[in-house]
Amino acid sequence: MKLIMRSEFDNLRLNPNHSYQADRNGDKQIVKIFANEHLIAKKVTHKKSVRYFGVSNYKEYICDVDDHRSTY
């Protein structure tokens, strides 16, 4: 996995086709994002440090910003 930007991570997290889970252990929290049951990205928060990681082909899973907006 390699470092990615927060906006890219948020794009992956907000995609309705992806699922995610969060785990907390003391000062450390990990949020994992899955597409078709494959891990594609994760966010690691340890104390005040936040890092975002994605698999090498994570850009294939990013969608347009307009896809996340609902129409009312």
C-alpha positions in Angstrom: 0.0 0.0 0.0 1.1 3.5 -0.6 0.2 6.9 0.9 -2.8 8.7 -0.7 -4.5 12.0 -0.2 -7.4 12.5 2.2 -9.8 13.5 -0.6 -9.0 10.3 -2.5 -9.7 8.3 0.7 -13.0 10.1 1.3 -14.0 9.5 -2.3 -13.5 5.8 -1.8 -15.3 5.8 1.5 -18.3 7.6 0.2 -18.8 5.4 -2.8 -22.0 3.4 -2.3 -20.4 0.3 -4.0 -17.7 0.0 -1.3 -18.0 -1.1 2.3 -15.9 -0.2 5.2 -15.2 -1.2 8.8 -13.6 0.6 11.7 -11.5 -0.9 14.5 -10.2 0.8 17.6 -7.5 -0.4 20.0 -6.4 2.1 22.6 -4.9 5.2 20.8 -5.0 3.5 17.4 -7.9 3.5 15.0 -8.0 1.8 11.6 -10.7 2.3 9.0 -10.6 -0.2 6.1 -12.4 0.2 2.8 -13.4 -2.9 0.8 -14.5 -3.3 -2.9 -15.8 -6.8 -3.7 -14.4 -8.0 -0.4 -10.8 -6.9 -1.4 -9.1 -4.3 0.8 -8.4 -1.2 -1.3 -7.7 1.5 1.2 -7.2 2.2 4.9 -6.9 5.1 7.3 -4.6 4.8 10.3 -5.0 7.2 13.2 -2.5 6.9 16.0 -2.8 9.6 18.7 -2.8 12.8 16.6 -1.2 11.3 13.4 -3.5 10.4 10.5 -2.3 8.5 7.5 -4.2 7.3 4.4 -3.1 4.3 2.4 -4.3 2.8 -0.9 -3.5 -0.3 -3.0 -1.4 0.4 -6.0 -4.4 0.5 -8.4 -6.8 2.4 -6.0 -7.5 5.0 -8.7 -9.5 2.4 -10.6 -12.1 2.6 -7.7 -12.4 6.4 -7.5 -15.6 7.8 -9.0 -16.7 11.3 -10.0 -17.7 13.6 -7.2 -21.2 14.0 -8.7 -21.8 10.3 -8.1 -21.9 10.9 -4.3 -24.5 13.6 -4.4 -28.1 12.7 -4.1 -30.7 14.4 -6.1 -33.8 15.8 -4.2 
